[in-house]
């Protein structure tokens, strides 16, 4: 009898162990196969363009230009030749557009049949350590600026969440970042030098040529060529991550209690759950607090290939979106660690998530909403996305303080920014559906006293544009004051200026 009972127990234990093993294997096998398939098909198939055809990050703006003019590296040569170029363009009736890394998405850096200036070679930088001011050429990329500052124990004060953009481009769109409790990048600009349409170079600041200063910041290259900039920089620091995963209706109270009311928060962002059956029901609040001790050395971020596979695996896949959410809430804090330097957090390129497909593209949206109207906007946003079955890959939430420097400002009061990334087919129907989705999201933002960000696809109607930016008419009038021949142009100006 005892032998039989022992045999039964062993048989029961074996069955339970087998079921458990199969369950564990199943749990591991599906994500492994999903990521393996994503990685194996993640091949760069982006179209290579001819020399005189430009595009931007949208991969939907191929534009034939008369020429692409690379600015000389030497500052003196650059200034002399730029002045001559502008005079030639005027005499030949050509328009001029200005570009760096070309990460905007609405043709802001190009004009059909015009001259496109490539600013990237103008990237010299030097530091005034006595005043914590970085002098930097407009063509410098943040991925070059960050290591330079890191060697001096310093860091960028405000920039986007990735290092792939140019300094001049960031200023031209007046970017903001996830640096906590800060206005956009315009607030960090001490001064800049601008070449006007007549070839004359002027210095602009809050004390000198103030009007032009406010117009060039967030001016999309329409008022002159930014040559170089003086940026206020800050000490690099040692930051510790605190993460809170909460229902969205508890997020504001959690943010106030765990972040806003505490001392030392330096960088903060939220991430909304985009899994369709749980869309916007939960949010991750990631807050980085400064702590005592030396900043970790500036090293490459870990697990880039895995993180890319997890992100790209969310395209067109509800399972992939759920897997990414589980990875960000449970796995990533374990793999990435808890302690970073400020520069480590900033020093990450768009290559981590960039779309390499020939058939689809990823499109950014961004909406700015007053804090007391967020719940209304989020619910409307959710409904619009579900109604159109839009393939939403990401929503990051950041705070932006009031902008007191920029003429065409989006943050005329403290705002919460919703940065959204969609995947769309590169087809007429895909573009049409995205346009409809965008216009409805813009209406949702306008309905709660918010705005949309201008560097992206030009899907907003003229009416929506002017409702969001009531100062735009004056902005375009001042354009004619500083550039009466409308030498500096791009597709954004062409659509919304009414000229």
TAZINOR-V724495 format. One record per pair of residues at least 4 apart in sequence whose C-alpha atoms are under 6 Angstrom apart, sorted by sequence separation. I is the first residue (numbers start at 1). J is the second residue. D is the distance in Angstrom with one decimal. If there is no record, write none. Layout:
i->[I/I]
j->[J/J]
d->[D/D]
This chain:
i->[9/10/13/14/17/21/22/25/29/32/74/77/78/89/128/142/146/150/170/195/196/204/206/215/251/254/255/256/257/275/308/309/326/327/328/332/333/343/350/377/383/385/434/443/446/460/466/479/480/493/89/128/149/170/195/204/205/256/274/327/385/425/445/446/55/72/149/195/273/314/424/445/55/71/127/194/273/313/314/54/176/194/205/272/403/54/126/175/176/193/204/273/402/403/53/99/125/175/193/402/53/98/125/174/192/272/402/52/97/124/174/192/271/402/52/97/124/191/271/401/123/191/270/310/400/52/122/270/400/123/160/161/399/122/123/159/160/269/399/451/96/98/100/159/268/398/95/96/97/98/99/100/120/158/268/398/94/96/100/119/143/397/142/267/397/439/266/396/265/266/396/141/265/395/435/141/264/395/140/264/394/139/140/158/394/196/393/138/195/393/138/194/195/392/194/391/194/391/194/248/193/247/248/193/247/248/192/246/192/246/191/245/100/191/245/190/244/190/244/189/243/174/188/243/174/188/308/172/173/242/296/308/370/56/57/171/172/241/275/295/298/369/56/58/65/66/68/70/172/173/241/275/368/369/57/64/65/66/67/68/69/70/71/73/172/240/368/56/63/65/66/68/69/73/239/240/368/239/367/239/367/238/239/366/238/366/366/365/364/238/364/237/363/363/362/362/361/361/101/360/101/360/100/360/359/157/156/157/155/155/154/155/154/155/369/154/368/153/368/367/367/180/366/180/366/179/180/138/178/138/178/137/136/136/135/135/134/134/241/133/240/133/240/133/239/132/239/238/239/238/237/237/236/83/272/271/271/270/270/269/269/163/163/164/162/163/162/217/214/214/215/214/183/182/183/182/183/178/183/222/39/35/38/197/46/45/46/44/45/46/45/106/104/105/106/104/105/106/111/110/111/108/108/107/108/96/97/95/96/97/95/96/97]
j->[13/14/17/18/21/25/26/29/33/36/78/81/82/93/132/146/150/154/174/199/200/208/210/219/255/258/259/260/261/279/312/313/330/331/332/336/337/347/354/381/387/389/438/447/450/464/470/483/484/497/94/133/154/175/200/209/210/261/279/332/390/430/450/451/61/78/155/201/279/320/430/451/62/78/134/201/280/320/321/62/184/202/213/280/411/63/135/184/185/202/213/282/411/412/63/109/135/185/203/412/64/109/136/185/203/283/413/64/109/136/186/204/283/414/65/110/137/204/284/414/137/205/284/324/414/67/137/285/415/139/176/177/415/139/140/176/177/286/416/468/114/116/118/177/286/416/114/115/116/117/118/119/139/177/287/417/114/116/120/139/163/417/163/288/418/460/288/418/288/289/419/165/289/419/459/166/289/420/166/290/420/166/167/185/421/224/421/167/224/422/168/224/225/422/225/422/226/423/227/281/227/281/282/228/282/283/228/282/229/283/229/283/139/230/284/230/284/231/285/231/285/217/231/286/218/232/352/217/218/287/341/353/415/102/103/217/218/287/321/341/344/415/103/105/112/113/115/117/219/220/288/322/415/416/105/112/113/114/115/116/117/118/119/121/220/288/416/105/112/114/115/117/118/122/288/289/417/289/417/290/418/290/291/418/291/419/420/420/420/295/421/295/421/422/422/423/423/424/165/424/166/425/166/426/426/233/233/234/233/234/234/235/235/236/450/236/450/236/451/451/452/266/452/267/453/267/268/227/267/228/268/228/228/229/229/230/230/231/338/231/338/232/339/233/339/233/340/340/341/341/341/342/342/199/395/395/396/396/397/397/398/347/348/349/348/349/349/406/405/406/407/407/400/400/401/401/402/398/403/488/309/309/313/483/356/356/357/356/357/358/358/456/455/456/457/456/457/458/490/490/491/490/491/491/492/487/488/487/488/489/488/489/490]
d->[6.0/6.0/6.0/6.0/5.9/5.9/5.9/5.7/5.9/6.0/6.0/6.0/5.8/5.9/5.8/5.9/6.0/5.3/5.8/5.7/5.5/5.3/5.1/5.4/5.9/5.6/5.2/4.7/5.7/5.2/6.0/5.7/5.7/4.7/5.1/5.7/5.6/5.9/5.7/5.9/5.9/5.9/6.0/6.0/4.9/5.8/5.1/5.7/4.3/5.3/4.8/5.1/4.9/5.4/5.5/5.0/5.7/5.8/4.6/5.8/5.3/5.1/4.7/5.9/5.1/4.9/5.5/4.3/5.6/4.0/5.8/5.8/4.6/5.8/4.7/5.5/5.1/5.2/4.5/5.5/4.3/5.5/5.7/5.4/5.4/5.2/5.3/5.8/5.7/5.7/5.1/5.6/5.2/5.9/5.4/4.9/5.4/5.7/4.5/5.3/4.5/5.4/4.2/5.8/5.8/4.5/4.5/5.9/5.6/5.8/6.0/5.4/5.4/4.9/5.5/5.2/5.2/5.6/5.0/4.3/4.4/4.5/5.4/5.7/5.8/5.8/5.4/4.4/5.2/4.8/5.9/5.9/6.0/4.8/4.0/5.9/4.4/5.5/4.6/5.2/5.6/5.8/5.8/5.0/5.7/5.7/4.8/4.8/4.9/4.9/5.4/5.2/3.9/5.9/4.4/5.1/5.5/5.9/5.3/4.8/4.8/5.5/4.7/5.2/4.8/5.8/5.9/5.8/5.8/5.7/5.1/5.6/4.4/5.5/5.4/4.2/5.1/4.5/5.4/5.4/5.5/5.6/5.8/5.3/5.2/4.6/5.5/5.2/5.4/5.5/4.2/5.9/5.0/4.5/5.3/5.6/4.6/5.5/5.7/5.4/5.6/5.8/4.8/5.6/4.3/5.6/5.8/5.7/4.3/5.7/6.0/5.8/6.0/5.3/4.5/5.3/5.7/5.7/5.1/4.8/5.6/5.9/5.7/4.7/4.4/5.2/5.4/5.6/4.4/5.3/5.4/5.6/4.8/5.2/4.8/5.7/4.5/5.7/5.3/4.9/5.7/5.3/5.9/4.7/5.3/4.8/6.0/6.0/5.4/5.8/4.5/5.5/5.7/5.3/5.4/5.7/4.2/5.2/5.1/4.7/4.8/4.7/5.7/5.1/4.7/5.2/5.6/5.8/5.8/5.1/5.6/5.9/5.8/5.2/5.5/5.3/4.5/5.2/5.6/4.4/5.2/5.7/5.9/5.5/5.8/4.5/6.0/5.0/5.6/4.2/4.6/5.3/5.6/5.1/5.4/4.4/5.7/5.6/5.7/5.5/5.8/4.2/5.9/4.9/5.7/5.1/5.2/5.6/5.9/5.3/5.6/5.7/4.2/4.9/4.4/4.6/5.3/5.5/5.1/5.7/4.3/5.2/5.7/4.8/5.3/4.5/5.6/5.5/5.6/4.9/5.7/4.2/5.5/5.5/5.7/4.6/5.5/5.1/5.0/5.4/5.5/4.8/4.6/6.0/5.7/5.6/5.3/5.9/5.8/4.7/5.5/5.4/5.7/4.5/5.6/5.9/4.7/5.6/4.7/5.6/5.1/5.6/5.6/5.2/5.2/5.1/5.1/5.6/5.7/4.6/5.4/5.1/5.4/6.0/4.3/5.3/5.6/5.7/5.5/5.2/5.7/5.8/5.5/5.9/5.6/5.8/5.8/4.7/5.3/5.1/5.3/5.1/5.2/4.5/4.4/5.9/5.3/5.4/4.8/5.2/6.0/5.2/5.7/5.1/5.6/5.9/5.8/5.0/4.9/5.6/6.0/6.0/6.0]
